[in-house]
Amino acid sequence: MRRALLPLLLLAAGPAAAEIVVTLEPGGGRLTVENASACDAGPFEFIFDLRLAGRGARFAAQEARAPFSVEEGAGFVAAAAHSGSDGKVLTLALNDLPAGARLAVALDMVDRRGARPADLSGAVAAVAFRHERTDAALGAEGVARLRGFGCLG
């Protein structure tokens, strides 16, 4: 009887799920994306969306340069896109993000007055993995936890 239950319990558990922790430092100048799970994750897209953020925050893109720069973990980034000078969405395609690894991105953002936004509550972090997408709004402390998509291997 015990032997019969073990395969059923293993099937019910399903594959391991990754957990990505996104932290926006106070003042909004630096965003970190960390794989807090025990497994490698990827490839996936990381999306940072300001459309619901307070005070009209947007990325301060200019024609000659992007509104962000990768400070740590550049080798994980396969491609990047932002939605132009009035942009409110930044997408980073990541090759992978091993367990415990971190990506840090410096962000150039402004509000309606052209100043660095003081309030980014409502900004949304998301991970798109295959046909799944997980979204979480940044809380008042600037942290979002994204769970539920699969691990590599």
C-alpha positions in Angstrom: 0.0 0.0 0.0 2.8 2.5 0.8 4.5 1.8 -2.4 1.4 2.7 -4.4 1.0 6.0 -2.6 4.5 7.3 -3.3 4.2 7.7 -7.1 0.8 9.5 -6.6 2.3 11.9 -4.1 5.2 12.7 -6.4 2.8 13.3 -9.3 0.7 15.6 -7.2 3.7 17.7 -6.2 4.5 18.5 -9.8 7.7 20.2 -11.0 9.6 22.6 -8.8 8.6 26.3 -9.1 11.0 29.2 -9.3 10.8 32.3 -7.1 12.1 35.6 -8.4 12.3 38.5 -5.9 12.3 42.0 -7.4 13.5 44.9 -5.3 13.4 48.6 -6.2 15.7 50.6 -4.1 14.3 53.8 -2.5 14.3 56.6 -5.0 13.8 54.1 -7.8 17.3 54.3 -9.1 18.2 50.6 -9.0 16.2 47.5 -9.6 17.4 44.0 -8.6 16.0 40.7 -9.9 17.1 37.7 -7.8 16.4 34.0 -8.2 15.6 33.1 -4.6 14.7 29.5 -5.4 16.8 26.4 -5.2 16.7 25.8 -9.0 17.8 27.6 -12.1 15.2 29.5 -14.1 15.1 30.5 -17.7 14.9 31.5 -20.4 12.3 34.0 -19.5 11.3 37.6 -20.0 11.4 40.0 -17.1 8.9 43.0 -17.5 8.9 46.1 -15.4 5.7 48.1 -16.1 5.1 51.7 -14.9 1.6 52.2 -16.4 0.0 51.9 -13.0 2.7 53.6 -11.0 2.0 56.9 -9.2 2.5 60.4 -10.5 3.0 59.6 -14.2 6.3 57.8 -13.8 8.0 56.9 -17.1 11.4 55.8 -18.3 13.5 58.8 -19.4 14.6 57.3 -22.8 16.5 59.4 -25.3 17.2 58.5 -28.9 21.0 57.9 -28.2 20.7 55.8 -25.1 18.4 53.4 -23.3 16.7 54.4 -20.0 18.6 51.7 -18.1 22.0 50.1 -17.8 22.9 46.6 -16.5 25.2 47.0 -13.5 25.4 43.3 -12.4 24.6 40.1 -14.3 24.9 41.4 -17.9 25.7 37.9 -19.1 22.1 36.8 -18.3 20.6 39.4 -20.6 19.9 38.2 -24.2 18.0 41.3 -25.3 16.3 44.4 -24.0 13.4 46.6 -25.2 11.7 49.6 -23.9 8.6 51.4 -25.3 10.3 54.6 -26.5 10.5 58.2 -25.2 7.0 58.0 -23.6 7.8 54.5 -22.4 6.4 52.9 -19.4 7.4 49.3 -20.0 10.9 47.8 -19.9 11.4 44.1 -21.0 14.6 42.1 -20.5 14.9 38.7 -22.2 17.1 36.6 -20.0 18.9 33.5 -21.1 18.8 32.1 -17.6 19.1 33.1 -14.0 20.8 30.4 -11.9 19.7 29.7 -8.3 20.9 32.5 -6.1 22.0 34.7 -9.0 21.1 38.4 -9.3 20.6 40.9 -12.0 20.9 44.6 -11.1 19.7 47.4 -13.4 20.2 51.2 -13.0 17.0 52.9 -14.1 16.5 56.4 -15.5 12.9 57.4 -14.7 11.1 60.7 -14.4 7.6 61.9 -13.4 5.3 64.5 -14.9 7.5 67.3 -13.7 10.7 65.7 -15.0 12.0 64.8 -11.6 12.9 61.4 -10.3 9.6 59.8 -9.2 9.2 59.6 -5.4 6.2 57.3 -5.6 6.4 54.1 -7.7 3.7 52.2 -5.8 1.6 50.4 -8.3 4.5 49.5 -10.6 4.2 45.9 -11.7 7.0 43.3 -12.1 6.3 40.3 -14.3 8.0 37.2 -15.6 6.9 35.5 -18.8 8.0 31.9 -19.0 6.9 29.8 -22.0 3.1 30.2 -22.0 2.9 31.4 -18.4 3.0 34.9 -17.0 3.3 35.8 -13.3 2.7 39.4 -12.2 3.0 41.2 -8.9 2.7 44.8 -7.9 5.6 46.3 -6.0 4.5 46.9 -2.4 5.2 50.0 -0.3 8.6 48.6 0.6 9.5 48.2 -3.1 9.5 44.4 -3.2 7.5 42.0 -5.4 7.7 38.2 -5.3 7.0 36.2 -8.5 6.3 32.5 -8.0 4.8 29.7 -9.9 6.7 29.2 -13.1 8.9 26.2 -13.8 12.5 25.5 -13.1 15.1 24.4 -15.7 16.1 20.8 -15.8 
